[in-house]
Each structure stands twice: as C-alpha cells, then as structure tokens.
Amino acid sequence: MADIIITGAAGFIGSCLAQHLYRTTSKNLVLVDDFTKTEKSGNLIGLEEVEKVDRMTFLSKLDSFDIQAIFHLGARTDTTEFDVSIFDELNLGYSKTLWKHCATNNIPFIYASSAATYGDGELGFDDDESTMQQLKPLNPYGQSKLDFDIWALKQETAPPFWVGLKFFNVFGPNEYHKTRMASVVYHAFNQIKQNGRMKLFKSHNPNYINGGQTRDFIYVKDLVSVMMYWYNTQKKSGIYNLGTGTPRTFNDLANATFAALNLDSTIEYIPTPLDIRDKYQYYTKASMDKTIKAGYSGGFWTLEDAIKDYVQNYLNKEAYF
C-alpha cells in the first residue's frame, strides 16, 4: 500500500492533518517528527499503530518507502530564534532533500511556507511569485521559508505536482504544547478563565484604535480542508496564500472568546513592548484570489463560529482534534 508521509506529524497542524487522513483514507500513513517530546503525545492519541520515524533518520530511509505523496509540515518555527544555522539545517536543507527526492521519484509534494515571508507587509500580501524576491522577512524563520520558496521556483526539475502554502495566523485544537508560541485565541481563553479579563496591546498607530490591529486568523480545520483540496486535485503547482482573506481585529477575537464562554467582555489594553513596537504589524490579509481561481470553493469558518467550536468542543474539554 502506498505511503503518505507527514513531517511535523506530532505538531499542531501536522497532527490535525494526520488525524484527518487516518479517519478518512485507506492509505498507509508514515509520521515523521521528534517523538521524544512528550508534551506533544496527546496530539497522537488514536494513532498508536501508525508507523512513526524520527525526523533525523527519516532522510536516510527515504528509498525504503513506496511514497504516494509528502506533506512537509515539519520545521523550526520559533520566530525568536536567531541562530541561522538551525534554520539552514531544519528548514532549508531538509526541505531541499525532500524536494529532490520527490522530483526524482515523481512524488507530489505539499509543503508549509509562511506568511512570515511577507515581513512587515509593506509590499502587501499577494502570492504573486514574480515579486517574491523583493520580500523582506523580519526574522531568520521567515527568511528560511522565503529562501526555500525562491529556491523552489528556480528549479528546472520539480515534483509532478507541488504547492507551497503560506500559512497565516492559525489557531485550533492540538496547540496545547506550543506555550508562548500558541495562538492568541489559546492565550485569550486561558487569560479569561484565570482572570476574567483579557489583555491586548494598545495601538501606537493613529490609524488604529486600541485592539483594532488586524490579522488574518484561520481555523486549523480550514487549513486541513485546503491541504486536502490540493492533495485531491493536484493541479496548478505553485506558491499560494492560506488564510481566509478576511482580516479581523484583536477586539473581534477577544469578544468572540468571551461570547464562547458566555461572559461579558472585559479587555485591558497594555503598551506594546518597546523591543517589538517598531516592527509590530497592524494589518495582515491573505490575498486568496489565486487559490479561488485555482478551483478551491470550500469557503472558511467565520472567526466567531471557529472560536466557539474551538472553545466549547476542545479547550473547555481539554480535547484533541
């Protein structure tokens, strides 16, 4: 039976995809990650019998699998890490090896890029491949993702089908292990449960009210739906945004979280820390026209419905995807 490979399979997004595929496909799954990290073990409940391979030995075993497709979601994602060598190995070099194997062996390749490639957004958020070399990420993580995108676009030998997906602000079940790197929704839930209130950054931009800063928040269930669309259709290779195309404010997010908990909103605005204030983004919006023109018509959860589902069916119950 052909294998579907998922790297980063113990992580937030990778485990949600793995759970979905395990429940909906007859294909054999091979999960790749660092499985020594016990804080992620809850993400793999129900997948005990699925084959698992350590991420550092997987590349040497590539030829032993009958691979039907690779979902490459594994990466070092810490935006506060500034050791470029770590990203060169785990993000850039690892991805190149998988790409070359897929190109040589005629294997579809779906990988995670990031909206972090857009930097402060001064050039917009359009997934136009002709302008990607002009982007200026704000940290080594974003740069590593951009470097691979640009490298992929230059390759004359490519997988038969491939897409790089620029994930925007993802939230949803299976992010319990991410601690400070978890979504704003996750932190909002915990703040409200503990203190009955939520803290948001003040606006230091006269064009935005306090809490009026916006992000393109996307529910992980939508992320899985779009990845499955690409897997099932396998047409129009390229690099695509993956957000909702509808920016929402942090006030909207906070109010939706209070509402999901059946509480009145109590928001406290605090100064944005000086060390990030000059690089703080006030607006992100994924241009989704390219994805829609490529045929995706599945729509997206509204922020309110997604937060209600996440809070009431997962966070309140400490449940997993």
C-alpha positions as CSV (number, residue, x, y, z in Angstrom):
1,M,0.0,0.0,0.0
2,A,1.3,3.4,-0.9
3,D,2.5,5.7,1.9
4,I,1.5,9.2,2.6
5,I,4.3,10.9,4.5
6,I,3.6,13.7,7.0
7,T,6.6,15.5,8.5
8,G,6.0,17.6,11.7
9,A,3.3,15.0,12.4
10,A,3.3,15.4,16.2
11,G,2.9,19.2,16.0
12,F,-0.1,21.4,15.9
13,I,-1.0,21.4,12.2
14,G,0.7,18.1,11.3
15,S,-1.2,16.1,13.9
16,C,-4.6,17.6,12.8
17,L,-3.8,16.5,9.2
18,A,-2.6,13.1,10.4
19,Q,-5.8,12.5,12.4
20,H,-8.0,13.6,9.4
21,L,-6.2,11.3,6.9
22,Y,-6.2,8.4,9.4
23,R,-10.0,8.7,9.7
24,T,-10.8,9.3,6.0
25,T,-8.3,7.5,3.8
26,S,-7.3,3.9,3.3
27,K,-3.7,4.9,2.5
28,N,-0.9,3.9,4.8
29,L,0.5,6.9,6.9
30,V,4.1,7.4,7.9
31,L,4.5,10.1,10.6
32,V,7.8,11.9,10.9
33,D,8.8,14.0,13.8
34,D,10.9,14.1,17.1
35,F,8.7,11.8,19.1
36,T,10.7,12.2,22.3
37,K,8.9,15.4,23.1
38,T,6.2,14.0,25.5
39,E,4.3,17.3,25.6
40,K,3.0,16.5,22.1
41,S,1.9,13.0,22.9
42,G,-1.8,14.0,23.3
43,N,-1.8,15.0,19.6
44,L,-1.2,11.4,18.6
45,I,-3.9,9.7,20.6
46,G,-5.6,7.2,18.4
47,L,-2.5,7.0,16.1
48,E,-0.6,4.5,18.2
49,E,-0.5,1.8,15.5
50,V,0.6,4.2,12.7
51,E,4.3,4.0,11.7
52,K,6.5,6.7,13.2
53,V,10.0,7.7,12.1
54,D,12.4,10.0,13.8
55,R,12.9,13.2,11.7
56,M,16.7,12.9,11.9
57,T,16.8,9.4,10.5
58,F,14.0,9.7,8.0
59,L,16.0,11.2,5.2
60,S,18.3,8.2,5.2
61,K,15.3,5.9,4.8
62,L,13.5,7.7,2.0
63,D,14.1,4.9,-0.5
64,S,12.5,2.3,1.7
65,F,9.0,3.8,1.3
66,D,6.5,3.5,-1.5
67,I,5.5,7.1,-1.3
68,Q,2.3,8.4,-2.8
69,A,2.7,12.0,-1.5
70,I,4.6,14.0,1.0
71,F,3.1,16.7,3.3
72,H,6.1,18.5,4.6
73,L,4.9,20.5,7.6
74,G,7.9,19.9,9.9
75,A,10.1,23.0,10.5
76,R,11.7,25.0,13.2
77,T,9.0,27.7,13.8
78,D,10.4,29.8,16.6
79,T,10.3,33.4,15.5
80,T,12.5,34.4,18.4
81,E,15.4,32.0,17.4
82,F,18.2,33.9,15.6
83,D,20.7,31.1,15.1
84,V,20.6,30.9,11.3
85,S,22.4,27.6,11.1
86,I,19.4,25.9,12.8
87,F,17.0,27.1,10.1
88,D,19.5,26.3,7.4
89,E,19.5,22.6,8.5
90,L,15.9,22.0,9.6
91,N,14.0,24.3,7.2
92,L,16.1,24.9,4.1
93,G,18.4,21.9,3.8
94,Y,15.8,19.3,4.9
95,S,13.2,20.7,2.5
96,K,15.6,20.7,-0.4
97,T,16.4,17.0,0.2
98,L,12.7,16.1,0.2
99,W,12.0,18.2,-2.9
100,K,14.8,16.4,-4.9
101,H,13.6,13.0,-3.8
102,C,10.0,13.9,-5.0
103,A,11.3,15.3,-8.2
104,T,13.4,12.2,-9.0
105,N,10.7,9.8,-8.0
106,N,7.6,11.5,-9.4
107,I,6.0,12.2,-6.0
108,P,3.6,15.1,-5.2
109,F,5.0,17.5,-2.7
110,I,2.9,19.8,-0.5
111,Y,4.8,22.0,2.0
112,A,4.3,24.7,4.6
113,S,5.6,28.1,3.8
114,S,4.6,31.0,6.0
115,A,3.1,34.5,5.9
116,A,6.2,35.5,7.9
117,T,7.8,35.7,4.4
118,Y,5.9,39.0,3.9
119,G,7.8,40.8,6.7
120,D,6.1,43.9,7.9
121,G,3.7,43.8,5.0
122,E,4.9,47.0,3.3
123,L,4.8,45.2,-0.1
124,G,1.3,43.7,0.6
125,F,0.3,40.1,1.0
126,D,-0.2,39.0,-2.6
127,D,1.1,35.5,-3.5
128,D,2.5,36.7,-6.8
129,E,5.5,34.5,-7.5
130,S,7.2,37.2,-9.7
131,T,7.6,39.6,-6.7
132,M,8.7,37.2,-4.0
133,Q,12.4,38.0,-4.3
134,Q,11.5,41.6,-3.1
135,L,10.1,40.4,0.2
136,K,11.9,41.2,3.5
137,P,11.1,38.9,6.4
138,L,11.7,40.2,9.9
139,N,13.4,37.2,11.3
140,P,15.5,34.1,10.4
141,Y,12.5,31.8,10.5
142,G,10.6,33.9,7.9
143,Q,13.8,34.2,5.8
144,S,14.3,30.5,5.8
145,K,10.8,30.0,4.4
146,L,11.3,32.6,1.8
147,D,14.7,31.2,0.8
148,F,13.1,27.8,0.1
149,D,10.2,29.3,-1.8
150,I,12.6,31.2,-4.1
151,W,14.8,28.2,-4.5
152,A,11.8,26.0,-5.4
153,L,10.6,28.4,-8.1
154,K,14.1,28.3,-9.7
155,Q,14.3,24.5,-10.0
156,E,14.1,23.1,-13.5
157,T,13.5,19.6,-12.1
158,A,10.4,19.6,-9.9
159,P,7.9,17.1,-8.4
160,P,5.0,16.3,-10.8
161,F,2.8,18.5,-8.6
162,W,3.8,20.8,-5.8
163,V,2.5,23.6,-3.7
164,G,4.0,25.8,-1.0
165,L,1.3,27.2,1.3
166,K,1.8,30.5,3.2
167,F,0.0,29.9,6.5
168,F,-1.3,33.0,8.1
169,N,-2.5,33.2,11.8
170,V,-3.6,29.6,12.5
171,F,-5.5,28.6,15.7
172,G,-7.3,25.5,16.8
173,P,-7.1,22.2,18.7
174,N,-3.7,20.4,19.2
175,E,-1.7,23.5,20.0
176,Y,-1.6,22.9,23.8
177,H,2.2,22.2,23.7
178,K,3.1,25.5,22.0
179,T,3.0,27.5,25.2
180,R,4.1,31.1,24.4
181,M,4.1,30.4,20.6
182,A,0.4,29.3,20.8
183,S,-2.3,31.3,19.1
184,V,-3.9,34.4,20.5
185,V,-7.2,32.5,20.9
186,Y,-5.5,29.9,23.1
187,H,-4.0,32.6,25.3
188,A,-7.2,34.6,25.4
189,F,-9.1,31.5,26.6
190,N,-6.6,30.9,29.4
191,Q,-6.4,34.6,30.5
192,I,-10.2,34.8,30.7
193,K,-10.5,31.5,32.6
194,Q,-7.9,32.6,35.1
195,N,-8.6,36.3,35.5
196,G,-11.9,37.1,33.9
197,R,-10.3,39.6,31.6
198,M,-8.0,39.7,28.6
199,K,-5.0,41.9,27.9
200,L,-4.4,43.3,24.4
201,F,-1.7,45.7,23.1
202,K,-2.5,49.3,22.8
203,S,-2.3,50.9,19.4
204,H,0.7,53.1,18.8
205,N,-0.5,53.9,15.3
206,P,-3.0,56.8,15.0
207,N,-4.8,54.9,12.2
208,Y,-5.9,52.1,14.6
209,I,-7.9,52.1,17.8
210,N,-6.7,50.1,20.8
211,G,-7.3,46.4,19.9
212,G,-8.1,47.5,16.3
213,Q,-5.0,45.9,15.0
214,T,-6.0,43.2,12.5
215,R,-4.8,39.7,11.5
216,D,-6.0,37.1,9.0
217,F,-6.9,34.4,11.6
218,I,-7.6,31.0,10.1
219,Y,-9.0,27.9,11.8
220,V,-6.9,24.8,11.6
221,K,-9.9,22.9,10.2
222,D,-9.9,25.2,7.2
223,L,-6.2,24.6,6.8
224,V,-6.8,20.9,6.6
225,S,-9.6,21.3,4.1
226,V,-7.4,23.4,1.8
227,M,-4.5,21.0,2.0
228,M,-6.8,18.1,1.2
229,Y,-8.1,20.1,-1.8
230,W,-4.6,20.3,-3.2
231,Y,-3.9,16.7,-2.5
232,N,-7.1,15.5,-4.2
233,T,-6.9,17.8,-7.3
234,Q,-3.1,18.1,-7.8
235,K,-3.3,20.9,-10.4
236,K,-1.6,24.3,-10.9
237,S,1.6,23.9,-8.9
238,G,3.0,27.0,-7.2
239,I,3.0,29.0,-4.1
240,Y,-0.3,30.1,-2.5
241,N,-1.5,32.0,0.5
242,L,-3.5,30.1,3.1
243,G,-5.6,32.5,5.2
244,T,-9.3,33.4,5.0
245,G,-8.9,36.6,3.0
246,T,-10.9,38.4,5.8
247,P,-8.8,40.3,8.3
248,R,-10.3,40.7,11.8
249,T,-9.4,42.8,14.8
250,F,-8.0,41.6,18.1
251,N,-11.1,43.1,19.7
252,D,-13.2,40.8,17.5
253,L,-11.2,37.9,18.6
254,A,-11.4,38.8,22.3
255,N,-15.2,39.4,22.1
256,A,-15.8,36.1,20.3
257,T,-13.8,34.3,23.0
258,F,-15.8,35.9,25.8
259,A,-19.0,35.1,23.9
260,A,-18.0,31.4,23.5
261,L,-17.5,31.3,27.3
262,N,-20.9,33.1,27.9
263,L,-19.2,36.0,29.6
264,D,-19.3,39.8,29.1
265,S,-16.1,41.2,27.6
266,T,-13.5,42.8,29.9
267,I,-10.5,44.0,27.9
268,E,-7.4,45.7,29.3
269,Y,-5.1,47.5,26.9
270,I,-1.4,47.4,27.7
271,P,1.6,49.2,26.0
272,T,3.2,47.2,23.2
273,P,6.7,46.3,24.4
274,L,9.4,48.7,23.1
275,D,11.6,45.9,21.7
276,I,8.8,44.9,19.2
277,R,6.9,48.2,18.8
278,D,8.8,49.4,15.7
279,K,8.3,46.1,13.9
280,Y,4.7,45.5,15.1
281,Q,2.3,44.6,12.3
282,Y,-1.1,46.4,12.3
283,Y,-2.6,44.6,9.4
284,T,-2.4,41.3,7.6
285,K,-4.7,39.9,4.9
286,A,-4.1,36.9,2.7
287,S,-5.0,37.6,-0.9
288,M,-6.9,34.4,-1.7
289,D,-7.8,35.2,-5.3
290,K,-5.2,32.9,-6.7
291,T,-6.4,29.9,-4.7
292,I,-10.0,30.6,-5.6
293,K,-9.1,30.9,-9.3
294,A,-7.3,27.5,-9.0
295,G,-10.7,26.0,-8.1
296,Y,-11.0,26.0,-4.3
297,S,-14.6,26.7,-3.3
298,G,-14.9,25.3,0.2
299,G,-15.3,28.6,2.0
300,F,-14.0,29.3,5.5
301,W,-15.3,29.3,9.1
302,T,-16.2,32.7,10.4
303,L,-14.0,33.9,13.3
304,E,-16.9,33.7,15.7
305,D,-18.0,30.2,14.7
306,A,-14.5,28.9,14.7
307,I,-13.7,30.3,18.2
308,K,-17.0,28.9,19.5
309,D,-16.2,25.5,18.2
310,Y,-12.6,25.6,19.5
311,V,-13.5,26.9,22.9
312,Q,-16.6,24.7,23.6
313,N,-15.6,21.5,21.9
314,Y,-11.9,21.4,22.6
315,L,-10.4,23.9,25.1
316,N,-13.2,23.6,27.7
317,K,-12.9,19.8,27.5
318,E,-9.1,19.7,27.1
319,A,-9.9,17.6,24.0
320,Y,-7.8,16.9,20.9
321,F,-8.6,17.0,17.2
